[in-house]
Amino acid sequence: MMPLVSFIIAKYIQQHLRHYLQLDIKKKYQYLFYLMTLLCFLGMELLWRVLFEFMIAYFAMHDALMQMAYR
């Protein structure tokens, strides 16, 4: 799902650039679109990783606190 969402976000950015700046996305601007898609993908993957690392740490703290409570 992450690549699909990053592609949709990059497409949304591309449409807004075209609308606000009145740019016609030509061949020389296509690299910018692909770069934005790649950056969105990498940013989402990093956010996804941080989210799961936080969840692992949270549940590890929960388990440690529960063990301390029952001692």
ZIHU-V879327 format. One record per run of one state. SS is the DSSP state (~ for helix, > for strand, _ for the rest). FROM is the first residue (numbers start at 1). TO is the last residue. If there is no record, write none. Layout:
# ZIHU-V879327
ss=SS from=FROM to=TO
ss=SS from=FROM to=TO
This chain:
# ZIHU-V879327
ss=_ from=1 to=1
ss=~ from=2 to=21
ss=_ from=22 to=26
ss=~ from=27 to=69
ss=_ from=70 to=71
